[in-house]
Amino acid sequence: MANTADIPCRALGRTGEAVSALGMGGYHLGQIGSEREAISLVHGAIDAGITFMDNAWEYHDGVSERRMGKALAKGWRDRVFLMSKVCTHGRDARTAMRQLEESLRRLKTDHLDLWQVHEVAYAGDPDRHFMKGGVIEALDRAKAKGLVRFVGFTGHKDPALHLEMLSRGYPFDTCQLPLNCFDATFRSFEQQVLPELARQGIAAIGMKSLGGEGVAVTQRVVTAKEALRYAMSLPVAVTVTGIDSQKVLRQNVAVARGFTPMSRADMQRTRNRFAGVAVDGRFELYKTTSKHEGNVGRKQHGFPLQAEMAG
């Protein structure tokens, strides 16, 4: 069993909590061939020192949460910082609270450490979330009831939407956003949103360190190690990564163990190196297409479902 000190822990903004610099994404748990394999992968991640667990109510129609819930039974829950996301997509606080109850039941826990508004990706989303009776009211209600400890929001589409959410003066504890070596050149969350998070004392949670689907890695534009190291060198509390096999777990843990951030000069050289292929967004299609938006959000906004688009 690995020593949990091998993976550095970082402060989660102003919450007073510390989490592992490397996090485990929940989406991929629903794609793994068997439930037993998924549970084994979660246990392996925790034993390796990963304490931050990501999930969302809508991932694979609840399969991801159910698998993580089974993995965290029998004492494992106490070893992690557990996050899930509420997927109202503009619907009301009542819907949000019902989703929270379902998430808690699936995850086999009486509370979440962090509950985040999922996928702020559509024009007008901030207005919908902050409307009277909207999801933001559910965040407050859940905290008051002790069902969640901290709250935040996520999104991958447009830095302007993040800045709009942050402009409302709400005391978010966290914000999850795509950060990688291509982002700095194209519609950049790193350049536009990270400074505002730092100004407000909100913890940054990085995601999509390989560009969402890892196409740049499969095309050998960048190695997974290079991409992850860059993402983890940014001023973030944790970098959430998709881990769908023991091989990928070992690969990511190897980068995270004893991690020391890249120098500012090395980071700038990395940005410059990839600027030519990053400037048109080819490795960040989640910013320019609806490919990465989930079906729950698509349906709520009246867009075709993923299967219909594929057909």
C-alpha positions in Angstrom: 0.0 0.0 0.0 1.4 3.4 -1.0 1.9 6.1 1.6 -0.7 8.8 1.0 2.0 11.4 1.5 3.4 10.4 -1.9 0.8 12.5 -3.6 0.9 16.1 -2.3 -2.2 17.6 -0.7 -3.2 21.1 -1.4 -5.5 23.6 0.3 -9.0 23.7 -1.1 -9.4 27.4 -1.3 -10.6 29.0 1.9 -12.5 25.9 3.1 -9.8 24.8 5.5 -9.7 21.4 3.8 -6.8 19.8 2.0 -7.2 17.4 -0.9 -4.9 15.3 -3.0 -3.4 17.2 -6.0 -4.7 14.4 -8.2 -8.4 13.6 -8.3 -10.3 10.7 -9.7 -13.0 11.5 -12.3 -16.4 9.8 -11.9 -17.5 9.7 -15.5 -15.2 6.9 -16.5 -16.4 4.6 -13.8 -19.6 4.1 -15.7 -17.7 3.1 -18.8 -15.6 0.4 -17.2 -16.6 -3.2 -18.3 -17.7 -4.5 -14.9 -18.8 -3.1 -11.5 -16.1 -5.2 -9.8 -13.4 -3.7 -11.9 -14.6 -0.2 -11.2 -14.7 -0.8 -7.5 -11.2 -2.2 -7.6 -10.0 0.8 -9.4 -11.5 3.2 -6.8 -9.8 1.2 -4.0 -6.5 1.3 -5.9 -6.7 5.0 -6.3 -7.4 5.6 -2.6 -4.6 3.3 -1.6 -2.3 5.2 -3.9 -3.1 8.4 -2.1 -5.9 10.0 -4.2 -8.5 11.5 -1.8 -10.6 13.6 -4.1 -13.5 11.8 -5.8 -15.5 13.4 -8.6 -19.0 12.4 -9.8 -22.3 13.7 -11.1 -25.9 12.8 -10.7 -26.4 12.3 -14.5 -23.2 10.3 -15.3 -24.4 7.1 -17.1 -27.9 7.4 -15.7 -26.6 7.0 -12.1 -24.2 4.1 -12.8 -21.1 6.1 -11.9 -22.5 7.2 -8.5 -23.8 3.7 -7.7 -20.4 2.1 -8.4 -18.6 4.7 -6.4 -21.1 4.2 -3.6 -20.4 0.5 -3.4 -16.6 1.2 -3.6 -16.8 3.6 -0.6 -18.8 1.3 1.7 -17.2 -0.5 4.7 -15.0 2.4 5.8 -13.7 3.7 2.5 -15.9 6.7 2.6 -14.0 8.2 5.6 -10.8 8.2 3.5 -12.0 10.5 0.7 -13.3 14.0 0.0 -16.5 13.2 -2.0 -17.9 15.5 -4.6 -20.9 15.1 -6.9 -22.8 17.5 -9.1 -26.4 18.6 -9.4 -27.7 18.5 -12.9 -30.8 20.7 -13.0 -29.8 22.5 -16.2 -32.0 25.5 -15.3 -34.7 23.7 -13.5 -35.8 24.6 -9.9 -34.5 24.0 -6.4 -37.0 21.3 -5.8 -35.5 19.3 -8.7 -32.1 19.9 -7.3 -32.9 18.6 -3.8 -34.5 15.5 -5.3 -31.3 14.9 -7.2 -29.3 15.4 -4.1 -31.3 12.8 -2.2 -30.8 10.3 -5.1 -27.0 11.1 -5.2 -26.7 10.5 -1.4 -28.6 7.2 -1.7 -26.5 6.0 -4.6 -23.3 7.1 -3.0 -24.3 5.4 0.3 -23.5 8.5 2.4 -25.3 11.0 4.6 -23.5 14.0 3.1 -21.3 15.3 0.3 -18.1 17.1 1.0 -18.8 19.2 -2.1 -21.8 19.7 -4.3 -21.4 21.6 -7.6 -23.8 22.9 -10.2 -23.0 20.9 -13.3 -22.2 22.0 -16.8 -22.7 25.8 -17.0 -22.5 25.5 -20.7 -25.5 27.3 -22.3 -26.1 31.0 -22.9 -28.4 32.2 -20.2 -27.5 29.4 -17.7 -26.3 31.9 -15.0 -29.7 33.6 -15.1 -31.5 30.3 -14.8 -29.3 29.2 -11.9 -29.7 32.4 -9.9 -33.4 32.9 -10.6 -35.9 32.9 -7.7 -36.4 29.3 -6.7 -33.4 28.2 -8.8 -30.5 25.8 -8.1 -28.5 28.3 -6.1 -31.2 28.3 -3.5 -30.8 24.6 -3.3 -27.1 25.0 -2.5 -28.0 27.1 0.4 -30.7 24.8 1.6 -28.5 21.7 1.4 -25.8 23.4 3.4 -28.2 24.5 6.0 -29.5 20.9 6.4 -25.9 19.5 6.7 -26.3 17.5 3.5 -23.4 19.2 1.8 -20.4 20.9 3.3 -19.2 23.1 0.4 -20.6 24.2 -2.9 -19.4 25.3 -6.3 -20.1 25.1 -10.1 -18.5 23.5 -13.2 -18.4 24.1 -16.9 -16.3 23.6 -20.0 -17.8 25.8 -22.7 -16.9 29.5 -22.4 -14.9 31.5 -19.9 -17.5 34.3 -20.2 -20.1 32.0 -18.6 -17.8 31.3 -15.7 -17.1 35.0 -15.2 -20.8 35.7 -15.3 -21.4 33.1 -12.5 -18.6 34.6 -10.5 -19.9 38.2 -10.9 -23.0 37.5 -8.9 -21.3 37.8 -5.5 -22.3 34.3 -4.4 -19.8 32.7 -2.0 -18.8 29.7 -4.0 -16.2 27.5 -2.4 -15.0 25.9 -5.7 -15.1 26.2 -9.4 -14.2 23.4 -11.8 -12.9 24.3 -15.3 -10.9 22.8 -18.2 -7.2 23.5 -17.9 -4.5 22.1 -20.1 -1.5 23.2 -22.3 -3.8 24.1 -25.2 -6.3 26.2 -23.3 -3.9 29.1 -22.7 -4.0 29.9 -26.4 -7.7 29.5 -27.2 -10.7 31.0 -25.3 -8.6 30.5 -22.2 -10.0 29.6 -18.8 -6.4 29.8 -17.5 -5.9 33.4 -18.6 -9.4 34.7 -17.9 -10.9 32.7 -15.1 -8.1 31.6 -12.8 -7.1 35.1 -11.9 -10.7 35.9 -10.8 -10.9 32.7 -8.7 -7.6 33.7 -7.0 -9.0 37.2 -6.3 -12.2 35.8 -4.7 -10.4 33.0 -2.8 -12.3 30.3 -4.7 -10.6 26.9 -5.1 -9.9 26.0 -8.7 -10.5 22.4 -9.7 -8.9 21.5 -13.0 -10.3 19.0 -15.5 -9.7 17.9 -19.1 -6.0 17.9 -18.7 -5.6 15.9 -21.9 -8.2 18.0 -23.8 -11.3 16.0 -23.0 -10.8 12.8 -25.1 -7.0 12.7 -25.2 -6.9 13.1 -29.0 -3.7 15.1 -28.8 -2.1 12.2 -26.9 -3.2 9.5 -29.4 -1.9 11.7 -32.2 1.4 12.0 -30.4 1.2 15.8 -30.2 1.9 15.7 -26.5 2.5 12.9 -24.0 0.0 12.2 -21.2 2.8 12.8 -18.7 3.6 16.2 -20.2 0.0 17.3 -20.4 -0.8 16.2 -16.8 2.3 17.8 -15.4 1.4 21.1 -17.0 -2.2 21.0 -15.7 -1.0 20.1 -12.2 1.5 23.0 -12.3 -1.3 25.6 -12.6 -2.6 27.3 -9.4 -5.3 24.6 -8.8 -6.3 22.7 -5.7 -6.7 19.4 -7.6 -6.6 18.1 -11.1 -9.4 15.7 -11.8 -8.4 13.0 -14.3 -10.3 10.3 -16.1 -9.0 6.9 -14.9 -10.5 3.9 -16.6 -7.8 1.2 -16.0 -5.1 0.2 -13.7 -2.6 1.2 -16.3 -3.9 4.8 -16.5 -4.0 4.9 -12.7 -0.4 3.9 -12.4 0.6 6.4 -15.1 -1.2 9.3 -13.4 0.0 8.4 -9.9 3.6 8.3 -11.2 3.3 11.9 -12.3 1.6 13.0 -9.0 3.9 11.3 -6.6 6.4 13.7 -5.1 5.1 16.3 -7.6 7.0 19.5 -8.0 5.4 22.2 -10.3 7.0 23.3 -13.5 8.9 26.6 -13.4 7.1 29.6 -14.9 9.7 29.6 -17.7 9.0 26.0 -18.5 5.3 26.6 -18.5 5.6 29.4 -20.9 7.8 27.4 -23.2 5.1 24.7 -23.1 2.4 27.2 -24.1 4.6 28.5 -26.9 5.4 25.0 -28.1 1.7 24.1 -28.6 0.4 27.5 -29.6 0.3 26.7 -33.3 -1.9 23.6 -32.9 -4.0 25.1 -30.1 -5.1 28.4 -31.7 -8.0 26.9 -33.6 -9.3 24.8 -30.7 -8.9 21.5 -32.5 -8.0 19.7 -29.3 -10.7 21.4 -27.2 -13.8 20.6 -29.1 -15.9 21.0 -25.9 -15.5 24.7 -26.3 -16.7 24.9 -29.9 -19.2 22.0 -30.4 -22.0 20.4 -28.3 -20.2 17.1 -28.5 -19.4 17.1 -24.8 -22.7 18.3 -23.4 -24.7 15.6 -21.6 -28.1 14.4 -22.6 -29.9 15.8 -19.6 -28.8 19.3 -20.5 -29.6 18.7 -24.2 -33.1 17.6 -23.4 -33.7 20.5 -21.0 -32.6 23.0 -23.6 -34.4 21.4 -26.5 -31.4 20.1 -28.4 -31.0 16.6 -30.1 -29.7 13.9 -27.8 -26.2 12.5 -28.5 -27.5 9.3 -30.1 -29.8 11.3 -32.4 -26.9 13.5 -33.5 -24.7 10.4 -34.1 -27.5 8.9 -36.3 
